[in-house]
């Protein structure tokens, strides 16, 4: 995955994550560098972005939304899963 991101291969990236479970993708995302996380956010379709956000814990959701430069992401409501 890191090689795909470093080479900027958007289509290859999308093909790989298409088959991944959202929680597996979220776990991968958590362990990447800030540079790779930022690259991923530019490669994601809206559906995959929504799946990623849903699979992250609340604070991580806010961090992603802040990277997307949304105004007041902390005011968005995401139900906490038990």
C-alpha positions as CSV (number, residue, x, y, z in Angstrom):
1,X,0.0,0.0,0.0
2,X,2.8,2.4,0.9
3,X,4.4,1.9,-2.5
4,X,1.1,2.6,-4.3
5,X,0.8,5.8,-2.3
6,X,4.4,6.9,-2.9
7,X,4.0,6.4,-6.6
8,X,0.7,8.2,-6.6
9,X,-1.2,5.4,-8.3
10,X,-4.8,6.4,-7.6
11,X,-6.5,3.7,-9.6
12,X,-4.3,0.9,-8.1
13,X,-5.1,2.3,-4.6
14,X,-8.8,2.3,-5.3
15,X,-8.7,-1.2,-6.6
16,X,-7.0,-2.5,-3.5
17,X,-9.3,-0.8,-1.0
18,X,-12.4,-1.8,-3.0
19,X,-12.0,-5.3,-1.7
20,X,-11.1,-4.3,1.9
21,X,-13.5,-4.4,4.8
22,X,-14.0,-0.8,6.1
23,X,-12.6,-1.6,9.5
24,X,-9.5,-3.2,8.0
25,X,-9.0,-0.1,5.9
26,X,-9.5,2.1,8.9
27,X,-6.9,0.1,10.8
28,X,-4.4,0.4,8.0
29,X,-5.1,4.2,7.8
30,X,-4.4,4.6,11.5
31,X,-0.9,3.2,11.1
32,X,0.2,5.3,8.1
33,X,2.3,8.5,8.2
34,X,0.6,11.8,8.0
35,X,1.8,12.2,4.4
36,X,0.2,8.9,3.4
37,X,-3.0,9.7,5.2
38,X,-3.2,13.0,3.4
39,X,-2.6,11.3,0.0
40,X,-5.3,8.7,0.8
41,X,-7.9,11.4,1.5
42,X,-7.3,12.8,-2.0
43,X,-7.7,9.3,-3.5
44,X,-11.0,8.3,-1.8
45,X,-14.3,8.3,-3.5
46,X,-17.1,9.8,-1.4
47,X,-18.5,6.3,-0.5
48,X,-15.1,5.1,0.6
49,X,-14.5,8.3,2.6
50,X,-17.8,7.8,4.4
51,X,-16.9,4.1,5.1
52,X,-13.5,5.2,6.5
53,X,-15.1,7.9,8.8
54,X,-17.7,5.5,10.0
55,X,-15.1,2.9,10.9
56,X,-12.9,5.3,12.9
57,X,-13.4,6.3,16.6
58,X,-14.9,9.7,17.3
59,X,-11.6,11.6,17.8
60,X,-10.1,10.0,14.6
61,X,-13.3,11.0,12.7
62,X,-12.7,14.6,13.8
63,X,-9.1,14.5,12.7
64,X,-10.1,13.3,9.2
65,X,-12.8,16.0,8.9
66,X,-10.3,18.6,10.0
67,X,-7.9,17.4,7.3
68,X,-10.7,17.9,4.8
69,X,-10.9,21.5,6.1
70,X,-14.6,21.3,7.1
71,X,-15.7,24.2,9.4
72,X,-16.4,23.0,12.9
73,X,-16.1,19.3,12.4
74,X,-16.5,18.8,16.1
75,X,-20.1,19.9,15.8
76,X,-21.0,17.1,13.4
77,X,-22.8,14.2,15.0
78,X,-21.5,10.7,14.8
79,X,-23.1,8.2,17.0
80,X,-20.7,6.3,19.2
81,X,-20.9,2.6,18.6
82,X,-20.9,0.4,21.7
